[in-house]
Amino acid sequence: MDWKQRTYCGTITRSQKGETVRLMGWVDAIRDHGSLLFIHLRDVQGIVQVVFDPAISPEGYPLAATLREEDVISIEGTVSIRKKGTENPHIRTADTEIYATTLKILSRAKTLPFPLSEKAMVLGEEITASPQKVDEDLRITYRYLDLRRPSVQDLFKKRYEITKTIRDFLHELHFMEVETPILTRSTPEGARDYLVPSRVHQGKFYALPQSPQIFKQLLMIGGMDRYFQIARCFRDEDLRPNRQPEFTQLDLEASFIDEEFIYETLEELTCRCFSIGGKTLSRPFPRMTYEEAMNRYGSDRPDTRFDMAFEDLSDVMRETGYAVFKQIIAKHGVVKGFCVRGKASAMSKNLLQNEYALRIVPSFGARGMTWMKVLDGRLQSNIVQFFSDAEQEAIIDRFQAGDGDVILLIADTSPDLVNTVLGRLRLHVAERFDIIPEDIYRPLWITKFPLFELKDGLLGSEHHPFTMPDRDDFDPEDMEALLALKSRAYDLVMNGEELGGGSIRIHQTAIQEKIFRALRLSRAEIDAKFGFFLRALEFGTPPHGGFALGLDRAIAMILDTPSIREVIAFPKNRRAYCPLTHAPATVDEAQLKELGLGIAGMQTASPGSAEGSAGDESLNGAKIPRVEVTSEEVRHVAKLARLTLSEGEVDEYAKDLTAILDYVAKLDELETDTVSPTSHVLEIRNVWRDDNPGTPAAAPMILENAPKREKDFFQVPKILEG
């Protein structure tokens, strides 16, 4: 193969007219005009039209007539300029074509499971297939074909450009790229670890890293000063639409810095990366404390592309005549809400009362919702008569409401519940009424997170136990004081999505040990899990901090893809399953024995058997893994079906569906080879009437009272009109 003489298809230009070129690639499309045969030849650089003329290539033309889409070929030919009016604006080589002189078929392709071509051959033709119109699982099953699409390849070219931009920028700031271990030990970082059993040290396990957290801090202790890594990370957590069990993050750490260094560095880097997708971000990025974000938007990753921030009416309603509000405020509750601008006509009384107040808001966890419209400068509602004129004016003033606006209120004795419900309601209303503007990107720093959180009565780290508190004079035994501590942590949020986060780290042994004591870790647990790290801190640790940017999520946003799976070369599906390789899969029993493992009831693959996932059930040749149905999946299906489910109903559906899948998976484990059939296929027999309908005596007696009779037949009324 003379690869040295190869020219890429998409690089052909008018200036090469008359030159002889050698092209190699895939047949993208074919058009036979009888005397001439045209093909689109595609490679990673683009598409060019190749013409087979029997007068020019008497041997190549009949061979070209046998070509099919996705055959791999090599051709030699002469560059020509297309006649005026025959140019193809759909491709980069719009005004050029190649007249082939030789053709060599390098590889034949079978019939495709779905169309790949994305470029029309002539003006006016329509492309009926696109990546979004093909079932996602089918695309992942044949991902190697899906990757041939120019639109998909463009995503990965841009992904490479983004990662190169990251490396070049961090090189300018004297960051050094260092690789950290993939096989490490399990440490508490907020999600479940993927465990890897050791053959050499049987009964012990490695863990795949959720992040390189401890190692990057050890690099700072090691004097590396500024480190970064495009790191692979693994988390065995419940699935969500934009999560994968394995993902890529930009991980960085720097010594002798503070938060301002992180803000300045990440803002410049983020702006450069987003510019690759044609998006301009304004600097500096605004900052908002965690407390303000929760109180104003009900979320620690607020979408600030649109307004509808919360306002608190508790002070206005303290002495109101509306008993419901008054009683809630007396119990230290709150009355809060937001204003929906100009939607009074779109949000009818029936919609507000019967759909939102009675169905949607209760499904979010609140007991109800109060609404008010502003019409002709006055409030209108089914409860407005309970409010004084002064209170009504105060409400309008607090929300800066005008004619045509709608005010939605939630009241409850739990301020946290009010914030959470209002946060979900705000997004629901914004999405339903198209309030969120498109093609706008609003970055935001969220700062001053709580250092600890309380879960099921137990204290845990909000981020991880290596985050520096905002002060070090705390008592690790004082639960109330611990919950009031703030951290020197920060998250970068964009359009309601968390792109990444980090913190200034603890660099003093005494503070780190106090944090461990606050988490109620015993000395034995501390030594077992973090002894090596605490020893390292004792040898002179510089002040340091870092950040981790979710690269898949950021690139998906930069390139406007609907899912992070579009920008991952070989993603898992929504069930953390790979239809391409059928992973996870069973393993040979011998492998388990080598590892000293044996799990009761676990299905294993016998040597030489076809691979499949544990508990798989075959359905039309596809493997269905035994998995747990998540609450998010139930909510997604409910949303598609326009169903409103309470949290209890969501949990019950998830439980029931999981049980059904488990039952189906277990059917594959039953030994049926020695079981005799309990049913048999019956012989074919005639089930039509045996009498002659033309004989009056054979007519059924039941039709004798029919209103009409024609010859030897009875006519009955029609039950369907044609």
Buried (B, 14 or more C-beta within 10 A) or exposed (E): EEEEEBBBBBBBEEEBEEEEBBBBBBBBBBEEEEEBBBBBBBBEBBBBBBBBBBEBBEEBBEBBEEBEBBBBBBBBBBBBEBEEEEBBEBBBBBBBBBBBBEBBBEEEBEEBBBBBBBBBBEEEEEEEBEBEEBEBBBBBBBBEBBBBBBEBBEBBEBBEEBBEBBBEBBEEBEBEEBEBEBEBBBBBBEBBBBEBBBEEEEEEBBBBBBBBBBBBBBBBBEEBBBBBBBBEBBBBBBBEEBBBBBBBBBBBBBBEBEBEBBBBBBBBBBBBBBEBBEBEBEEEBEBBBBBBBBBBBBBBBBBBBBEBBBBBBBEBBEEBEBEBBBEBBEEEBBBBBBBBBBBBEEBEEEBBBEBBBEEBBBBBBBEBBBBBBBEEEBBEBEBBEBBEEEBBBBBBEBBEBEEBBBBBBBBBBBBEBBBBBBBBBBBBBBEBBEBBEEEEBBBBBBBBBBBBEEEEEEBBBBBBBBBBBBEEEBEBEEEEEBEEBBBBBBBBBBBBBBBBBBBBBBBBBEBBBBBBBBBEBEEEBBEEBBEEBBEBBEEEBBBBBBBBBBBBBBBBBBBEBEBBBBBBEEBBBBBBBBBBBBBBBBBBBEBBEEBEBEEEEEBBBEEEEEEBBBBBBEEEEEBBBBBBBBBBBBBBBBEEEEEBBEEEBBEEBBBEBBEEBEEBBBEBEEEEEEEEEEEEEEEEEEEEEEEEEEEEEEBEEEEEEBEEEEEEBBEEEEEEEE
